[in-house]
Structure formats: structure tokens, C-alpha cells
Amino acid sequence: MTPLNLQQQAGNKSAVVTVSNTAPVLASLSLDSTSPLATEGVTAVLGDLTDDDPSDADVLQVDLEWFVNGSSAGSGSGSFQEFDKGDSLYVVGTPFDSTDYGDSLTSETAVAINSVPVITDLVFADEELR
């Protein structure tokens, strides 16, 4: 057997490796109430937001779009108050790392309920009731 000197045989070779960005992942998305009061609003509750690329950690965000009765009703904010009693609402969240969008998640659907009645004025019709 004769030993083989690979350095002399192979010469100088190189390869180019391209590492792609990975899309961020939003673990879960829900609403803080499935029966929100029409006067109080509802808030999106985000699960963990992760990205395999550590350089993206400071630019991770979730784009939110709110839907009322199946139609787009607003975007951007984590809280939403533009609905009335009986409306069905949900939010769609899409993670973004300034390069790629991850898979969107849709929250459960909430149905707005009537707000609690509030007495703003009390007038007695008969003096004897006082």
C-alpha cells in the first residue's frame, strides 16, 4: 500500500454555500375573551414568536388584521373596539422578520355581548318613594 497525499492530489478547491433566511414562527394566537363586551373591546394574545436566525431577533413583529362579521375591519393594533353587540370577530396574525413572512394564524371567533347597563340618572316620580 502506498499512502496518498490528498493535498497534492486535490489541489485548492472551494465551494459557495448560500444560507437562506428562515421565516419566523408565531406559536399561537388567541383573544382575551370569546364574549367581549361591546363597550370594552378585545385584545389579541400572542404566543411565542421565534426565528431560527438570531440576527432577526430584534426585528421580529406580528402584523395583525381584525375581522368583524367576516370582513376586514382594521389592522395594526393589538386591541380592537370597533364592533357592536352580536358581531362575530377574530384576528389574523402574520409574523414578519423584515425579510420573510411566516405562516398566518387565526384566532378563535368571539361574539360580542351587550354591555352592562349603567344608571346615569335617577328620578323619583312620587315623593313618598324617597
N, C-alpha and C positions, 0 to 999 in steps of 0.2 A: 504494500500500500504506500502510496505517495501522498503526503499531506498537500492540501490545496490552499493556496493563499488567495482568499476571496477578495481581498482588497486589490490585488493586482489584476485579477480576472474581471471583477465587476466594474471597475472604473468609478468615476464620480457620477452618481445618479441622484435625481431629486424628484419629488412629486409635489403637486399643489393640492392642498386639501382645503375645501371651502366648507365652513361651518355656517349653517343657516340659522336664522333666528327661530326660536320656538315661540309659539303663540301662548299667551297667558291663559290661566285656567281659574274660573270662578267656581268654588266648591259648591255653593248653594245660594239660593235667593228666595226670600220669603217676605211676607208682610207682617207688621207688628200686631195686626188684628184682622180677622176674617169677617168681622162685623163692626166696622168703624162707624162712629157717629158722624153724620153728615156735617156737623159743625166743627169737628175736631181734626179731621184729616187722617191720613195713614202714612206710615214710614216704611221704606224698603229696608230689610235686614240682610246685609251681605255676609256670606260665608268667607272663608279664607280665599285670598287672591294670590296665586303663585305663578312663577315663571321660572323655567329651568335655567335661564340666563341671568346670572347675578347682576350683570351690568344694567338690567332693566328694572331693578328693584325700586329705584326712586322715580320711575316714570309710569308705574302701573296705575291704571284707573279703570273705572267701570262706567260705561255710558248707559244711562237709564232712560227708558221711554215708557210713559204711562198710558194705559188704555182704559177708556170708560165705555161700557156697552159695546165693546169690540172695535172702537175707533180710537186712533191715536189722539191723545189729549194734552200732551206736554212731554218735555224731556229735560234732562239735566239734573234736577234736584232729587234728593233722597226722600223728601217729603212731598205729599200731594194733597190738595184740599179742594180741587175743582170738581166736585160731584154732589149729587143730591140723593135723598132717601130713595132706596130701591135700585140705584145704579150698581152695576157689576163692574169691578175694576181689578186690574192686575198690572204688574210691571214686568218689563223685559230688560235684562241686564246683559251687556256685552263687554267682556274685558278687553283692554287695549294696552299695548306696551310701547306706544309711539312708532311701532313698525307693523305689527300684526294684530288683527282682531282674533280673539278666541271664540269658542262656541258660546252662543247666547243661551241664557237660562230664562225661563218664565216662571214667575211666582204663582202661587195658588190664586184663585179668584175670590175676592171679597165682595160682599153685598152690603152696601151702606144702609144703616138703620136710622130711624128718626132720632133727632137729638132729644135730650131730656127736657121736658117743659120747665120754664122758669117764670115765676111770678114777678112781674115788673111793677105792678100797681094793684092795690087792694082797696076797694071802695065798698063800704057797708051801705046797703040800701035802707036799712031800718036802724034807727038809733038804739033800739032795745038790744040789738045783737052785740053792741060794744061792750 
